[in-house]
Amino acid sequence: MSLTFEALLVLVTLLTGLTVGIQTVRLRRRRRAGLELPERENWWVDLCRSIFPVLLVVLIIRSFVVEPFRIPSGSMLPTLLPGDFILVSKSSYGVRLPITNQRLLGNGAPSRGDLAVFKYPINPQENYIKRIVGLPGDRISNREGQLYVNGEAVERGDVRREMVPFMGNVNLMRESLGDRSYDIALAMGEGCNRYSVRSEYEVPPGHYFAIGDNRGNSADSRCWGPVSEDLLVGRAFFIWMSWDGRDNSVNWERIGERLE
């Protein structure tokens, strides 16, 4: 099993912290025994003393406060572009332990319309971001491109034609779910399309139904089923950086954009 950045950060923080702790105890014992203290510590201990506080702060912030993620694909177009760097609130769905993702504090849960980051059910080492459309107990159906929640059609605006980066001219539609309002792309593609998914789903207890805003080009709950609450990571809320890989430049217009 490959070592994730999260696991590597935890491991290095523990090793440096353990080194600093052991050396501190040794020096304290020598001082109490009246023994002479070394003029200088070896390079490894000195390095650990320097980087351990920084690693600990980074670990605490990433694990319990906010964590950055990069958008690798176009499944959330037009809301998120490939190359967007987002911030994710780690406390929105309860504070969780690193690596195990076990809930530690809080009882927050996703709301309909949330942009949720979660561990991919098929390979939990990967992180996915999708929009939550179904809560535990909901019935989700998709008929002729129209999304239904518990038999009621999700509110939509008129279809309009717009230019979307990485897609070209496509049909967009404004969709409103819960207290969120967002654009979805209607182009058909090779994702979970009408030929590969069931027409209706019932979300089991402790699970959530998540789909991409790029409805025809997204592998999501329509393909691999609902997401367990144990796999939730946090709620995306902000774009702090955006890199356009087509011309290798910063997309300044997207920096600072709040996510809905």
C-alpha positions as CSV (number, residue, x, y, z in Angstrom):
1,M,0.0,0.0,0.0
2,S,1.4,3.4,-1.0
3,L,2.1,6.0,1.7
4,T,-0.2,9.0,1.4
5,F,1.0,12.5,2.2
6,E,-1.2,12.5,5.3
7,A,0.3,9.3,6.6
8,L,3.8,10.6,5.8
9,L,3.2,13.8,7.6
10,V,1.9,12.0,10.7
11,L,4.9,9.6,10.6
12,V,7.5,12.3,10.3
13,T,5.9,14.4,13.0
14,L,5.9,11.4,15.4
15,L,9.5,10.6,14.6
16,T,10.8,14.1,15.1
17,G,8.6,14.6,18.2
18,L,9.8,11.3,19.7
19,T,13.4,12.3,19.0
20,V,13.0,15.7,20.7
21,G,11.2,14.1,23.7
22,I,13.8,11.4,24.3
23,Q,16.7,13.9,24.1
24,T,14.9,16.3,26.5
25,V,14.5,13.5,29.0
26,R,18.2,12.5,28.7
27,L,19.4,16.0,29.2
28,R,17.2,16.4,32.2
29,R,18.5,13.2,33.8
30,R,22.1,14.3,33.2
31,R,21.4,17.7,34.8
32,R,19.8,16.1,37.8
33,A,22.8,13.8,38.2
34,G,25.2,16.7,38.0
35,L,26.8,15.5,34.8
36,E,28.3,17.8,32.2
37,L,25.9,18.6,29.4
38,P,27.2,18.4,25.8
39,E,28.1,21.7,24.2
40,R,26.2,20.9,21.0
41,E,23.6,18.3,20.1
42,N,24.2,16.1,17.1
43,W,22.8,17.4,13.7
44,W,19.8,15.0,13.8
45,V,18.5,16.2,17.2
46,D,19.1,19.8,16.2
47,L,17.2,19.3,13.0
48,C,14.3,17.7,14.8
49,R,14.1,20.5,17.3
50,S,13.9,23.0,14.5
51,I,11.2,21.3,12.4
52,F,9.0,19.5,14.9
53,P,7.0,22.6,16.0
54,V,6.4,23.5,12.3
55,L,5.3,19.9,11.5
56,L,3.0,19.8,14.5
57,V,1.3,23.0,13.6
58,V,0.8,21.9,9.9
59,L,-0.5,18.5,11.1
60,I,-3.0,20.1,13.5
61,I,-4.3,22.6,10.9
62,R,-4.5,20.1,8.1
63,S,-6.2,17.5,10.2
64,F,-8.6,19.5,12.3
65,V,-9.1,23.0,10.7
66,V,-8.6,23.3,7.0
67,E,-6.9,21.3,4.3
68,P,-5.9,22.3,0.7
69,F,-6.9,20.1,-2.3
70,R,-6.2,20.3,-6.0
71,I,-9.0,19.6,-8.6
72,P,-7.5,17.1,-11.1
73,S,-10.5,16.6,-13.5
74,G,-13.5,18.2,-15.1
75,S,-16.2,16.3,-13.3
76,M,-17.3,19.4,-11.3
77,L,-17.3,21.8,-14.3
78,P,-18.5,24.6,-14.5
79,T,-18.2,25.1,-10.7
80,L,-14.6,23.8,-10.4
81,L,-12.0,23.8,-13.1
82,P,-9.1,21.4,-13.4
83,G,-6.2,23.1,-11.7
84,D,-8.3,24.9,-9.1
85,F,-6.8,24.7,-5.5
86,I,-9.5,24.7,-2.9
87,L,-9.7,24.9,0.9
88,V,-11.8,22.3,2.7
89,S,-13.3,22.8,6.2
90,K,-12.3,19.8,8.3
91,S,-14.8,20.5,11.1
92,S,-18.0,20.8,9.0
93,Y,-18.8,17.1,9.3
94,G,-17.1,16.5,12.6
95,V,-13.4,16.6,13.6
96,R,-11.8,13.4,12.5
97,L,-8.5,11.6,13.3
98,P,-5.9,11.6,10.5
99,I,-5.3,8.4,8.6
100,T,-8.2,6.5,10.2
101,N,-10.8,9.3,9.5
102,Q,-12.6,8.2,12.7
103,R,-14.9,11.0,14.1
104,L,-13.4,12.5,17.2
105,L,-15.6,15.5,18.0
106,G,-18.8,17.1,16.6
107,N,-21.9,15.8,14.9
108,G,-22.0,17.9,11.8
109,A,-23.5,16.3,8.6
110,P,-23.7,17.3,5.0
111,S,-26.7,19.3,3.7
112,R,-28.2,19.1,0.3
113,G,-26.1,21.1,-2.2
114,D,-22.9,20.9,-0.2
115,L,-19.6,20.5,-2.1
116,A,-18.2,17.6,-0.1
117,V,-14.8,16.0,-0.2
118,F,-14.7,12.4,0.7
119,K,-12.6,9.3,0.3
120,Y,-13.4,7.3,-2.8
121,P,-15.4,4.3,-1.7
122,I,-13.6,1.9,-4.1
123,N,-10.1,3.2,-3.2
124,P,-10.1,5.2,0.1
125,Q,-6.6,6.5,-0.6
126,E,-8.1,8.8,-3.2
127,N,-10.1,11.9,-2.4
128,Y,-13.1,12.9,-4.5
129,I,-15.2,16.0,-4.5
130,K,-18.9,16.0,-5.6
131,R,-22.1,17.7,-4.7
132,I,-24.4,16.1,-2.1
133,V,-27.9,15.7,-3.5
134,G,-29.3,12.9,-1.3
135,L,-29.4,12.5,2.5
136,P,-30.0,9.2,4.4
137,G,-33.4,7.9,3.6
138,D,-33.9,10.0,0.4
139,R,-35.1,8.6,-2.8
140,I,-33.1,9.9,-5.8
141,S,-34.1,9.5,-9.4
142,N,-33.0,11.0,-12.7
143,R,-35.5,11.0,-15.5
144,E,-34.6,12.5,-18.9
145,G,-31.9,14.6,-17.2
146,Q,-34.2,16.0,-14.5
147,L,-33.1,15.2,-10.9
148,Y,-35.8,14.2,-8.4
149,V,-35.4,14.0,-4.6
150,N,-38.2,12.1,-2.8
151,G,-40.4,12.4,-5.9
152,E,-40.1,16.2,-6.2
153,A,-38.2,17.7,-9.1
154,V,-35.2,19.8,-8.2
155,E,-35.8,23.4,-9.1
156,R,-34.1,24.5,-12.4
157,G,-33.8,27.6,-14.5
158,D,-33.8,27.9,-18.2
159,V,-31.2,26.3,-20.4
160,R,-28.5,28.8,-21.7
161,R,-25.5,28.3,-24.0
162,E,-22.2,29.5,-22.6
163,M,-18.5,29.1,-23.1
164,V,-16.9,27.0,-20.3
165,P,-13.2,26.5,-20.0
166,F,-12.1,23.0,-20.9
167,M,-15.5,22.3,-22.4
168,G,-16.2,24.9,-25.1
169,N,-19.8,26.0,-25.8
170,V,-22.2,23.9,-23.7
171,N,-25.7,24.0,-22.3
172,L,-25.8,25.2,-18.7
173,M,-28.7,25.3,-16.3
174,R,-29.1,26.9,-12.9
175,E,-30.1,24.3,-10.3
176,S,-31.3,25.0,-6.7
177,L,-31.1,22.5,-4.0
178,G,-31.5,23.2,-0.3
179,D,-30.1,26.7,0.2
180,R,-27.6,26.3,-2.6
181,S,-27.9,27.5,-6.2
182,Y,-25.3,26.5,-8.8
183,D,-24.8,25.8,-12.5
184,I,-24.7,22.4,-14.0
185,A,-23.4,21.3,-17.4
186,L,-25.8,19.2,-19.5
187,A,-23.3,17.8,-22.1
188,M,-23.4,14.0,-22.5
189,G,-20.1,12.2,-22.1
190,E,-18.5,9.0,-20.9
191,G,-19.3,9.4,-17.2
192,C,-22.3,8.0,-15.4
193,N,-24.7,8.7,-18.3
194,R,-28.2,7.5,-19.0
195,Y,-27.0,4.2,-20.5
196,S,-25.1,3.0,-17.4
197,V,-27.1,3.8,-14.3
198,R,-30.3,2.9,-12.6
199,S,-33.2,5.3,-12.8
200,E,-33.9,5.4,-9.0
201,Y,-31.9,5.0,-5.8
202,E,-32.7,4.8,-2.1
203,V,-30.0,6.2,0.1
204,P,-29.3,3.9,3.1
205,P,-28.8,5.1,6.7
206,G,-25.4,6.7,7.3
207,H,-24.8,7.4,3.6
208,Y,-25.1,10.3,1.1
209,F,-25.7,10.5,-2.6
210,A,-23.1,12.6,-4.4
211,I,-22.9,13.6,-8.1
212,G,-20.8,15.9,-10.2
213,D,-22.0,19.2,-11.6
214,N,-20.8,18.1,-15.0
215,R,-23.7,15.6,-15.2
216,G,-22.7,13.8,-18.3
217,N,-19.0,13.5,-17.5
218,S,-18.8,12.5,-13.9
219,A,-18.2,9.1,-12.2
220,D,-20.1,9.4,-9.0
221,S,-22.8,7.8,-6.8
222,R,-24.8,6.9,-9.9
223,C,-21.9,4.6,-10.8
224,W,-20.5,3.3,-7.5
225,G,-23.3,4.0,-5.1
226,P,-23.8,6.3,-2.0
227,V,-20.9,7.5,0.2
228,S,-20.6,6.3,3.8
229,E,-20.4,9.0,6.4
230,D,-17.2,7.3,7.6
231,L,-15.6,8.5,4.4
232,L,-16.4,12.2,4.6
233,V,-13.5,14.5,4.8
234,G,-15.0,18.0,4.8
235,R,-16.8,20.8,2.9
236,A,-15.1,22.8,0.2
237,F,-15.7,26.6,0.6
238,F,-12.9,28.6,-1.1
239,I,-10.6,28.7,-4.1
240,W,-7.2,30.0,-3.0
241,M,-5.3,29.3,-6.2
242,S,-6.0,28.3,-9.8
243,W,-3.5,27.1,-12.4
244,D,-4.5,26.9,-16.1
245,G,-2.5,24.0,-17.4
246,R,-3.4,24.8,-21.0
247,D,-1.1,27.8,-21.1
248,N,0.8,27.3,-17.8
249,S,-0.5,30.5,-16.2
250,V,-2.3,31.6,-13.1
251,N,-6.0,32.1,-13.5
252,W,-6.2,35.2,-11.4
253,E,-10.0,35.7,-11.9
254,R,-10.8,32.6,-9.8
255,I,-8.6,33.3,-6.8
256,G,-10.6,34.2,-3.8
257,E,-13.9,32.8,-5.1
258,R,-16.2,31.4,-2.5
259,L,-17.8,28.1,-3.4
260,E,-21.6,27.4,-3.3
